[in-house]
């Protein structure tokens, strides 16, 4: 069977490949007395809170399981708009909010609506691997720009300007815009609002687009960074999700905020590609914005912060240095160079499997997230319980002692 060139350009999602290997080993060591600890997947250990679960049950019982509008329930779009006002002090009209089948669908819709074949999209190296594949699936080119710890592993306006291709290079390419993430996966770092303003100012001055992945925005721990880019300009396209802050990973529900002119375009694409997001998930998500649910999410956010504050100093102490303290999400981007030397392995890929095999701790090697020094880094997810983090730290320290 002949496979399309488009499919051939999509690399494996190594995060999930590692997860498969970890799950297989977990079955083998289940009765060893040291079961596998999973610090590799960016999934909260919390499930949807009680009111959300009850709303889902009620939706099924009441038969609210049929198609909705392609852009989502009007009532859900309104509640999301209210959340922006109450949480961030930003007015986002519900008509500009499109509910999607997860943030992945939102990114796919945005790329298909805005990217022509050969268009270049600038994004930081390291960054979430699927983002560049959404660009490639739309026949664009993801241009990874190396970043440093001093830049918080985020693009700067200066680097965007330096890498902007106006089409005069003669290679047929032309920069269309940027795809940023704040807070970021894998680093948990955010773009300073002033830098984001400079980036967007330059991009919009070139007639380009600013795509902003904000799926971890609710999980910000520093007032300096916990702001939505939507406060800057209604032309910024923001992607968000019910998976992370709202603890609904498997429910596959997200949303995007787009300029008015883009709404009918996104709606037309969504009608054809997705019909609509899950009706049950949408009715359940309405309960995310009840006072009791929001209070529970804030309690959980405090727990995520406490896990970060406890775990990262332990990594630093054992030589797994985290160059930039994450200000959001639940990740630690750790330099494992010294640890590789201790274990006699070549890079973070081998380190990840060595740790999995010998300490029964699953982590994610940096291979997925870019090509500039990512072989030196591993990503830890601190979305697991404090008890599991304590045990993982003890096992890692013993292995590296």
C-alpha positions in Angstrom: 0.0 0.0 0.0 1.4 3.4 -1.0 1.5 5.8 1.9 1.2 9.5 1.3 4.2 11.7 1.5 2.3 13.9 3.9 2.0 11.0 6.4 5.6 10.2 5.9 6.7 13.6 7.0 5.0 13.1 10.4 7.5 11.7 12.9 6.5 9.4 15.7 5.2 11.0 18.9 8.1 9.7 21.0 6.4 10.8 24.2 3.8 8.1 23.5 6.3 5.6 22.2 8.2 5.9 25.6 4.8 5.6 27.4 4.1 2.3 25.6 7.5 1.0 26.6 6.9 2.1 30.2 3.5 0.5 30.4 5.0 -2.8 29.1 7.8 -2.7 31.7 5.2 -1.8 34.4 3.3 -5.0 33.7 6.6 -7.0 34.0 7.6 -5.4 37.3 4.1 -5.1 38.8 4.8 -7.7 41.5 8.5 -6.7 42.1 7.8 -4.6 45.1 8.9 -1.5 43.1 6.1 -0.8 40.7 6.6 1.8 37.9 6.2 5.4 38.8 5.0 7.5 35.8 6.5 10.9 35.6 6.5 10.9 31.8 2.9 12.0 30.7 1.5 15.5 31.1 -1.7 14.3 32.7 -3.1 15.5 36.0 -3.6 12.7 38.5 -6.9 14.5 39.5 -10.0 13.6 37.7 -12.9 15.9 36.9 -14.5 17.2 40.1 -17.8 15.9 41.4 -20.1 18.5 39.8 -18.6 17.9 36.4 -19.0 14.1 36.7 -22.6 14.6 37.9 -23.3 16.9 35.0 -22.1 14.3 32.5 -24.3 11.6 34.1 -27.3 13.9 34.0 -26.6 14.7 30.3 -26.6 11.1 29.4 -29.7 10.4 31.6 -31.6 13.3 30.0 -30.6 12.3 26.5 -28.4 15.4 25.8 -26.2 13.4 23.6 -27.0 14.5 20.1 -25.1 16.9 17.8 -24.5 20.4 18.9 -23.5 23.4 16.8 -20.1 23.0 15.2 -18.9 25.9 17.3 -20.2 24.4 20.5 -23.0 25.1 22.9 -23.9 28.8 23.2 -24.2 28.4 27.0 -20.6 26.9 27.2 -19.2 29.7 25.0 -20.8 32.2 27.3 -19.4 30.6 30.5 -15.9 30.6 29.0 -16.3 34.2 28.1 -17.4 34.9 31.7 -14.3 33.0 33.0 -12.0 35.3 31.0 -13.6 38.4 32.6 -13.5 37.0 36.2 -10.1 35.3 36.0 -8.1 37.6 33.8 -10.1 40.8 33.6 -10.4 40.5 29.8 -13.6 40.8 27.9 -13.9 38.0 25.3 -17.2 38.0 23.4 -18.7 34.5 23.2 -19.2 34.9 19.4 -15.4 34.7 19.1 -15.1 31.5 21.1 -15.2 28.2 19.2 -15.5 25.0 21.3 -13.4 22.2 19.8 -12.7 18.5 20.1 -9.6 19.2 22.3 -6.9 21.8 21.9 -5.5 19.5 19.1 -8.6 20.1 17.0 -8.3 23.8 17.6 -4.7 23.9 16.5 -5.5 21.8 13.4 -8.4 24.1 12.5 -6.3 27.2 12.9 -3.4 25.8 10.8 -5.8 24.7 8.0 -7.5 28.0 8.0 -4.4 30.2 7.9 -1.4 28.3 6.4 -0.7 27.8 2.7 1.6 25.2 1.3 5.2 26.3 2.0 4.3 28.9 4.6 6.8 29.0 7.4 5.8 29.2 11.1 8.4 30.1 13.7 8.3 28.4 17.0 10.8 27.9 19.8 13.2 25.0 20.2 12.3 23.2 22.5 8.5 23.1 22.1 5.6 20.7 22.1 6.2 18.3 19.2 2.6 18.0 17.9 2.5 21.7 17.3 5.0 21.5 14.5 3.1 18.5 13.0 -0.1 20.5 12.8 1.8 22.9 10.7 3.2 20.2 8.5 -0.2 18.5 8.1 -1.4 21.9 6.7 1.6 21.6 4.2 3.5 24.4 6.0 7.0 24.4 7.4 7.7 24.6 11.1 10.9 26.5 11.7 12.4 25.7 15.1 14.4 28.6 16.5 17.0 27.6 19.2 16.3 29.3 22.5 18.3 29.6 25.7 17.7 29.4 29.5 18.4 33.2 29.6 15.4 33.6 27.3 13.3 31.2 29.4 13.3 28.9 26.4 10.9 31.3 24.6 11.1 33.2 21.4 12.1 36.9 21.6 11.1 39.7 19.3 14.7 40.0 18.2 14.9 36.3 17.2 11.5 36.5 15.4 12.8 39.4 13.4 16.1 37.7 12.7 14.4 34.5 11.4 11.6 36.2 9.5 11.6 35.3 5.8 10.0 37.9 3.6 10.3 35.6 0.6 13.5 37.2 -0.8 15.7 34.2 0.0 14.8 32.5 -3.2 13.9 29.2 -1.5 10.1 29.5 -2.2 9.3 29.9 1.5 7.8 32.9 3.3 7.1 33.4 7.0 3.4 33.4 7.9 3.7 33.9 11.6 4.6 32.4 15.0 3.2 29.6 17.1 4.0 30.2 20.8 3.1 28.4 24.0 2.8 30.2 27.4 3.3 28.4 29.8 5.2 25.9 27.6 5.5 22.2 27.4 8.2 20.9 28.1 9.7 23.8 30.1 6.8 25.2 32.1 8.0 28.7 31.3 6.0 31.6 30.1 6.7 34.6 27.8 6.9 37.9 29.6 3.9 40.0 28.7 6.2 42.8 27.4 8.1 40.4 25.2 4.9 39.0 23.8 3.7 42.5 23.0 6.9 43.1 21.1 6.6 39.8 19.2 3.0 40.4 18.3 3.7 44.0 17.3 6.4 42.9 14.9 4.4 39.9 13.5 1.2 41.9 12.9 3.3 44.7 11.3 4.4 42.1 8.8 0.8 41.0 8.2 1.5 37.8 10.0 -0.4 35.7 12.5 0.2 35.1 16.2 -1.0 31.7 17.4 -0.8 31.3 21.1 -1.1 27.9 22.9 -2.4 28.8 26.4 -3.6 25.4 27.5 -1.7 25.6 30.8 -2.6 29.2 31.5 -4.9 28.3 34.4 -1.9 26.6 36.0 0.2 29.7 36.4 2.0 30.3 39.8 3.6 33.7 39.2 1.6 36.9 38.8 4.2 38.3 36.4 3.3 35.7 33.8 -0.3 34.6 34.5 -2.0 36.8 31.8 -3.7 35.8 28.6 -2.3 37.2 25.4 -5.9 38.1 24.5 -5.4 41.3 26.6 -3.1 42.6 23.9 -5.1 42.4 20.7 -8.2 40.7 19.4 -6.2 39.5 16.4 -4.2 37.0 18.5 -5.5 33.5 18.2 -5.6 31.7 21.5 -5.8 28.0 22.0 -7.1 26.5 25.3 -8.2 23.3 26.7 -10.3 21.6 29.4 -7.6 19.0 29.8 -5.0 20.5 32.2 -6.4 23.1 34.6 -9.9 21.6 34.4 -8.6 18.0 34.7 -10.6 16.6 31.7 -7.9 15.0 29.6 -9.8 12.1 28.1 -13.0 14.1 27.6 -11.3 15.7 24.5 -12.7 19.2 24.8 -11.0 22.5 24.1 -11.6 25.9 22.6 -10.1 28.7 20.6 -10.6 32.4 20.6 -10.3 33.9 17.1 -10.9 37.3 15.4 -14.5 37.9 14.2 -13.5 37.5 10.6 -12.2 34.0 11.2 -15.2 32.6 13.0 -17.2 31.6 9.9 -14.1 30.1 8.3 -13.3 27.9 11.4 -17.0 27.0 11.6 -17.1 25.8 8.0 -13.9 23.6 8.6 -15.2 22.3 11.9 -18.6 21.3 10.3 -16.8 19.2 7.7 -13.9 17.8 9.8 -15.5 17.2 13.2 -19.3 17.9 13.0 -19.1 19.1 16.6 -17.3 18.4 19.9 -18.6 15.7 22.2 -22.1 16.8 23.4 -21.7 15.0 26.8 -18.3 16.6 27.4 -19.8 20.0 26.6 -22.7 19.6 29.0 -20.3 18.4 31.7 -17.9 21.3 31.2 -20.7 23.8 32.0 -20.2 22.6 35.6 -16.5 23.5 35.5 -17.5 27.1 36.1 -19.7 26.6 39.1 -18.3 28.2 42.3 -17.5 24.8 44.0 -15.7 23.5 41.0 -13.6 26.6 40.6 -12.7 26.5 44.3 -11.6 22.9 43.8 -9.5 23.8 40.8 -7.7 26.5 42.8 -7.0 24.0 45.6 -5.5 21.6 43.1 -3.5 24.4 41.5 -1.9 25.0 45.0 -1.1 21.3 45.2 0.6 21.4 41.8 2.7 24.4 42.9 3.6 22.6 46.2 4.8 19.5 44.1 6.9 21.8 41.9 8.4 23.6 44.9 9.4 20.3 46.6 10.5 18.2 43.6 12.7 20.6 41.6 15.2 21.3 44.4 15.6 17.5 44.7 16.4 17.2 41.1 19.0 20.0 41.3 20.6 18.4 44.3 21.2 15.1 42.5 22.7 16.8 39.4 19.6 16.8 37.3 19.7 20.6 37.0 16.6 22.6 36.0 18.1 25.8 34.4 14.8 27.8 34.6 12.3 27.4 37.4 8.9 26.8 35.7 6.3 29.4 36.4 3.4 27.3 35.3 2.2 23.9 34.1 3.6 20.8 35.8 6.9 20.0 34.1 10.6 20.1 35.0 13.0 20.4 32.0 16.2 19.0 33.5 19.7 18.8 32.1 20.8 15.2 32.6 24.4 15.5 31.1 26.1 14.8 34.4 23.7 12.0 35.2 24.5 10.4 31.8 28.2 10.4 32.7 27.5 8.7 36.0 25.4 6.0 34.4 27.7 5.7 31.4 25.1 6.4 28.8 25.3 8.6 25.7 22.3 10.9 25.9 18.9 11.6 27.4 17.2 8.9 25.3 19.4 6.2 26.8 19.2 7.8 30.2 15.4 7.7 30.1 15.4 4.0 29.4 18.1 3.3 31.9 16.2 5.0 34.6 13.0 3.2 33.6 14.8 -0.2 33.7 16.9 0.3 36.9 14.8 2.6 39.0 11.3 1.9 37.6 10.7 5.6 37.0 9.3 6.6 33.7 10.5 10.0 32.3 10.4 11.6 28.9 13.7 12.1 26.9 14.1 15.4 25.1 14.2 13.9 21.6 10.6 14.9 20.8 10.9 18.5 21.7 13.4 19.8 19.2 16.9 19.4 18.0 19.0 22.1 19.7 20.6 20.4 22.8 17.4 18.4 23.5 19.6 15.3 23.7 20.9 16.7 27.0 17.5 17.1 28.6 14.7 15.0 30.1 11.2 16.2 31.0 9.7 15.2 34.3 6.0 15.6 34.9 5.1 16.7 38.4 1.4 16.0 37.8 1.7 12.8 40.0 1.0 12.7 43.7 3.4 14.0 46.3 3.9 10.5 47.6 4.9 9.3 44.2 7.3 12.2 43.8 8.9 11.4 47.1 9.4 7.8 46.1 10.7 8.7 42.6 13.2 11.2 44.1 14.5 8.5 46.5 14.9 6.0 43.7 16.7 8.5 41.4 19.0 9.6 44.2 20.0 6.1 45.0 20.6 5.3 41.3 22.8 8.4 40.8 24.6 8.3 44.2 
